[in-house]
């Protein structure tokens, strides 16, 4: 069963959309505030978001921008505003589609299903390695922790991929060298230490609690604990 996150400050609208979606096999999570919706998105596995534009405190455009800082989940924006500039603004902030209120139930379902076909769940999972709150994205070469996201270099990606794919295993420097570089390379083994050091600095700067996970095993190498 796929989960859809509904974000609208009108409870009546949330209940109506849920009424449309549940008979078609969807599970709905309803939030009336943007900030709370962001917290929910971090904790829950969501397949699609229906996001209202006009909300207090944090409007839909701002919520959409915040979501795009750490997630590529499909977003359909819902609004009573019919101005083309508003539509363009929504798409520019990261939305995938746009529906104006009032909308027909059949149109909503058609848009939802069309967007989900473009983002099949099994394909998205194949592109990511997930361990706890960490997600390593094979398509964008980035590492995500909760709502934080960092772009990795190719060598950093290969090192993290080896470590996170076999958590708790201690990798020697030679093994990490072979994971990130070609076997016939003449790269100095100390290069691994340099890349680990740079990787730690990058993740610390981004706010990752990296000291809790990327461990040095003295005399041997490194592990993801």
C-alpha positions in Angstrom: 0.0 0.0 0.0 1.4 3.4 -1.0 1.3 6.3 1.4 0.3 9.8 0.4 1.1 12.8 2.6 -1.7 15.4 2.5 -0.8 18.9 3.6 -3.5 21.5 3.9 -4.6 23.9 6.6 -8.3 23.1 6.1 -9.2 19.8 7.9 -12.3 19.5 5.8 -10.3 19.4 2.6 -7.9 16.9 4.0 -10.8 14.6 5.0 -12.4 15.0 1.5 -9.1 14.1 -0.3 -8.6 11.1 2.0 -12.2 10.0 1.2 -11.3 10.1 -2.5 -8.0 8.1 -2.1 -8.6 5.4 0.4 -11.0 3.3 -1.8 -8.2 3.2 -4.4 -5.7 1.5 -2.0 -3.9 4.5 -0.7 -2.9 5.2 2.9 -3.1 8.9 3.8 -1.2 10.9 6.4 -2.8 14.3 7.1 -1.0 17.4 8.3 -2.3 21.0 8.7 1.0 22.8 9.1 4.1 22.8 6.9 6.7 22.4 9.7 4.9 19.4 11.1 4.6 17.9 7.6 8.4 18.2 7.1 9.0 16.3 10.4 6.5 13.6 9.3 8.2 13.2 5.9 11.5 12.5 7.7 10.0 9.7 9.8 7.6 8.2 7.3 8.1 6.4 4.0 5.9 8.5 1.6 5.3 7.8 -2.1 3.7 11.2 -3.0 2.7 14.5 -1.5 -0.4 16.6 -2.1 0.5 20.1 -1.0 -1.8 23.1 -0.6 -0.3 26.5 -1.5 -2.1 28.9 0.8 -1.2 28.0 4.4 -0.4 30.1 7.4 3.2 30.3 8.9 4.8 28.4 6.0 3.1 28.5 2.6 3.2 25.6 0.1 6.0 27.1 -2.0 8.3 27.3 1.0 7.3 23.8 2.2 8.1 22.5 -1.4 11.5 24.2 -1.3 12.3 22.7 2.1 11.3 19.2 0.9 13.5 19.5 -2.2 16.5 20.2 0.1 16.4 16.5 1.2 13.9 14.5 -0.8 12.9 13.9 -4.4 9.4 12.5 -3.5 6.8 13.5 -6.1 4.8 16.6 -5.2 1.4 17.7 -6.6 0.4 21.3 -5.5 -3.2 22.0 -4.8 -4.5 25.6 -4.9 -7.5 27.8 -5.5 -5.2 30.3 -7.3 -5.5 30.0 -11.1 -2.9 32.6 -12.0 -0.4 31.1 -14.5 2.5 32.8 -12.6 1.5 30.9 -9.5 1.6 27.7 -11.4 5.0 28.5 -12.8 6.3 29.4 -9.3 5.1 26.1 -7.9 6.9 24.1 -10.6 10.0 26.2 -10.2 10.2 25.5 -6.5 10.2 21.7 -7.2 6.6 20.6 -7.7 6.0 17.9 -10.3 2.3 18.8 -11.0 -0.3 21.4 -10.2 -4.1 21.1 -9.7 -6.5 24.0 -9.1 -9.4 23.8 -6.7 -12.2 22.8 -7.0 -11.0 19.7 -8.8 -12.7 16.6 -10.0 -12.1 13.3 -8.1 -11.3 11.5 -11.3 -8.8 14.1 -12.3 -7.0 14.0 -9.0 -6.7 10.2 -9.1 -5.5 10.3 -12.7 -2.8 12.8 -11.8 -1.7 10.8 -8.8 -1.5 7.5 -10.7 0.3 9.1 -13.6 2.9 10.6 -11.3 3.4 7.4 -9.4 3.9 5.5 -12.7 6.8 7.9 -13.5 8.4 7.2 -10.1 8.0 3.4 -9.5 8.7 2.5 -5.9 10.8 -0.6 -6.7 13.1 1.4 -9.0 13.6 4.2 -6.5 14.6 1.7 -3.9 17.1 0.0 -6.2 18.9 3.4 -6.6 19.4 3.7 -2.9 21.3 1.9 -0.1 19.5 2.4 3.2 21.0 1.8 6.6 19.2 3.3 9.6 18.6 7.0 8.9 21.3 7.0 6.2 20.4 6.8 2.5 23.1 6.6 -0.2 21.7 7.6 -3.5 23.3 5.8 -6.5 21.8 8.1 -9.0 22.8 11.5 -7.6 26.0 10.3 -5.7 24.8 11.9 -2.5 24.4 10.8 1.1 21.3 11.7 3.2 20.8 11.6 6.9 17.3 12.6 8.1 16.8 16.0 6.4 20.5 16.6 5.7 22.0 15.9 2.3 25.6 16.0 1.1 27.0 15.7 -2.4 29.9 13.2 -2.6 32.8 12.9 -5.0 33.1 9.6 -6.9 35.8 8.3 -4.6 33.9 9.3 -1.5 30.8 7.6 -2.8 32.7 4.3 -3.4 34.2 4.4 0.0 30.8 5.1 1.7 29.2 2.5 -0.5 31.6 -0.2 0.6 31.3 0.7 4.3 27.5 1.2 4.5 26.8 -2.0 2.4 28.5 -4.1 5.1 28.0 -2.3 8.4 30.1 -3.5 11.3 32.6 -5.1 9.0 36.1 -3.7 9.4 37.7 -2.8 6.1 41.4 -2.6 5.7 42.9 0.3 3.8 43.8 -2.1 1.0 40.1 -3.2 0.7 38.9 0.4 0.5 41.6 1.3 -2.0 40.3 -1.5 -4.2 36.7 -0.4 -3.7 37.3 3.2 -4.8 40.2 2.8 -7.2 41.0 0.3 -10.0 42.9 -2.8 -9.0 45.8 -1.9 -11.4 46.2 1.6 -9.9 49.5 2.6 -8.3 47.7 4.9 -5.8 49.5 5.2 -2.4 47.5 3.5 0.3 47.7 6.6 2.5 45.4 8.2 0.0 42.6 6.3 1.7 43.3 8.1 5.0 43.3 11.4 3.2 39.9 10.8 1.6 38.4 9.5 4.9 39.7 12.7 6.6 38.2 14.9 4.0 34.9 13.0 4.1 34.6 13.4 7.8 35.2 17.1 7.6 32.6 17.5 4.8 30.0 15.5 6.7 30.7 17.3 10.0 30.3 20.6 8.3 26.9 19.6 7.0 25.8 18.6 10.5 26.1 14.8 10.2 26.9 13.0 13.5 29.7 11.2 11.7 31.8 10.5 14.7 29.1 8.1 15.8 29.3 6.1 12.6 32.5 6.3 10.7 35.0 4.6 13.0 38.7 4.1 12.8 39.9 0.7 13.9 43.5 1.3 14.9 46.0 -0.9 13.1 43.4 -2.2 10.6 41.3 0.4 8.8 37.7 1.7 9.1 34.1 0.6 9.6 30.6 1.9 9.6 29.2 1.2 13.0 
